[in-house]
Amino acid sequence: MIEFDNRTDFEFNINSLQEIYKYLTNKDIELILTTNEEIQELNKTFRNKNTPTDVLSFPLVDMPILGSIVISIDKAKEGAEKFNHSIEDEIKLLFIHGLLHLLGYDHETDNGEMREKEKEIIEKFNLPKSLIIRND
């Protein structure tokens, strides 16, 4: 189950993420849709980076819930405009990225495994390839 906490005015249909979620895990997760201000504060507190980012993941160990994914709606809108696709598709791409982090993937330390998994999921669900392009 995805527990959805929308802290923005953007109306997002959480059901559009269900197939991706079920494809990757059966553990519960939390998804928070928030603003640049809030995600910047989280980024500063937990990563010592005083700047907004598009997505953060907070895995939980030995808990019934896999963890939390936080997505900035402001960054999602910017990404959608930059890569010329919908905000909904950008949220899906960021969700995939965040969920893979919760599942233990780490593009900063692996040998391309996370990027390959992202590519597989993007192709399976016919999503824009911009996540692959921006991370190459």
C-alpha distance (Angstrom), angle and dihedral (degrees) to the residues before:
residue distance angle dihedral
M1 . . .
I2 3.78 . .
E3 3.78 112.7 .
F4 3.82 103.1 -153.2
D5 3.80 123.6 -155.6
N6 3.80 110.5 -178.6
R7 3.81 108.5 -168.0
T8 3.81 93.2 173.7
D9 3.80 139.3 73.2
F10 3.81 90.7 -115.7
E11 3.79 111.2 110.3
F12 3.79 108.3 -137.0
N13 3.79 125.0 176.6
I14 3.79 104.9 -134.3
N15 3.81 89.8 -163.7
S16 3.81 88.5 74.3
L17 3.83 88.1 71.5
Q18 3.80 97.4 49.4
E19 3.82 98.0 91.9
I20 3.80 92.5 49.4
Y21 3.79 91.2 46.1
K22 3.83 93.2 49.4
Y23 3.80 90.9 47.0
L24 3.81 91.2 57.5
T25 3.80 107.3 33.0
N26 3.78 148.0 -6.4
K27 3.81 94.4 -150.0
D28 3.79 119.3 106.1
I29 3.79 118.2 -103.5
E30 3.77 137.3 -175.8
L31 3.80 121.0 -130.5
I32 3.78 119.7 -165.1
L33 3.78 120.5 -169.8
T34 3.78 108.2 -161.5
T35 3.81 146.4 150.6
N36 3.79 132.7 -84.8
E37 3.80 89.9 -105.1
E38 3.79 94.5 57.8
I39 3.80 96.0 41.1
Q40 3.82 89.8 48.8
E41 3.80 89.6 55.2
L42 3.81 90.7 49.6
N43 3.81 91.1 46.7
K44 3.81 90.2 50.7
T45 3.80 93.7 46.9
F46 3.79 99.0 44.1
R47 3.82 104.5 26.2
N48 3.81 102.0 24.9
K49 3.83 89.4 -123.2
N50 3.80 113.1 128.8
T51 3.79 96.6 -155.7
P52 3.79 135.4 88.0
T53 3.78 116.7 -100.7
D54 3.79 132.6 -169.4
V55 3.81 100.8 -118.2
L56 3.80 138.7 6.5
S57 3.79 128.3 -171.4
F58 3.77 126.7 -155.5
P59 3.81 111.2 -169.6
L60 3.78 120.0 -159.5
V61 3.79 119.5 -147.7
D62 3.81 122.6 -141.5
M63 3.79 92.4 -2.7
P64 3.80 130.4 123.2
I65 3.82 88.4 -119.1
L66 3.82 117.5 66.7
G67 3.80 93.1 -144.3
S68 3.78 145.7 -91.3
I69 3.78 132.6 -63.4
V70 3.80 118.5 -160.4
I71 3.81 118.9 -164.1
S72 3.79 126.1 -172.4
I73 3.80 110.5 -134.4
D74 3.81 88.5 -158.7
K75 3.81 92.0 56.8
A76 3.81 90.4 42.5
K77 3.81 89.8 55.7
E78 3.82 90.5 48.1
G79 3.81 92.0 48.9
A80 3.80 92.6 47.4
E81 3.78 90.9 52.5
K82 3.80 94.2 43.4
F83 3.81 94.2 49.1
N84 3.80 95.6 35.4
H85 3.78 101.7 -121.3
S86 3.80 136.4 107.2
I87 3.79 125.2 -69.7
E88 3.79 87.8 -122.9
D89 3.81 90.7 57.2
E90 3.80 90.5 47.8
I91 3.81 90.3 52.5
K92 3.82 89.2 50.4
L93 3.81 90.9 51.6
L94 3.80 92.0 48.6
F95 3.81 89.7 45.9
I96 3.82 90.4 54.1
H97 3.80 90.7 49.5
G98 3.80 92.8 48.1
L99 3.79 94.8 44.6
L100 3.79 92.2 51.0
H101 3.81 88.2 54.6
L102 3.82 89.0 52.5
L103 3.79 88.2 52.0
G104 3.80 91.1 55.8
Y105 3.78 102.8 -95.7
D106 3.81 116.3 137.8
H107 3.80 119.9 -175.9
E108 3.81 90.4 -167.4
T109 3.80 93.8 62.7
D110 3.80 108.9 20.5
N111 3.78 127.0 83.8
G112 3.79 96.1 -109.9
E113 3.81 96.4 -63.4
M114 3.80 93.6 126.5
R115 3.80 92.5 48.6
E116 3.81 90.4 50.2
K117 3.81 91.4 50.1
E118 3.82 90.6 48.3
K119 3.80 89.7 51.1
E120 3.82 91.3 49.6
I121 3.82 92.5 51.2
I122 3.81 94.5 43.4
E123 3.79 90.8 52.3
K124 3.81 93.7 43.9
F125 3.81 92.4 53.0
N126 3.81 95.0 36.8
L127 3.80 94.3 -121.4
P128 3.81 127.3 159.3
K129 3.78 113.1 -78.1
S130 3.82 93.1 -133.9
L131 3.82 93.5 108.3
I132 3.77 88.9 59.5
I133 3.81 93.2 44.9
R134 3.81 95.8 49.0
N135 3.79 93.0 48.3
D136 3.80 99.3 47.0
